[in-house]
Amino acid sequence: MNWDELKGKWTQMTGSMKAKWGKLTDDDLKEAEGNRDILIGKIQEKYGVAKEEAEKQVNDWMEKA
């Protein structure tokens, strides 16, 4: 799945995102609302990982989505 497809299915994909990143709240996901950079920032913030690690996690998750 590419990012444009994900943006179009954001609401349906939030459950999968919450399963992967349990520390993300509904408010976090609503704030990100299809914006990759905000999602990566939220993962960095909640999990204390570097930007590169957060990007890798998002990319790996998207490949499986």
ABEGO torsion letter per residue (X at the ends): XBAAAAAAAAAAAAAAAAAABAABBAAAAAAAGGBAAAAAAAAAAAAGBBAAAAAAAAAAAAAAX
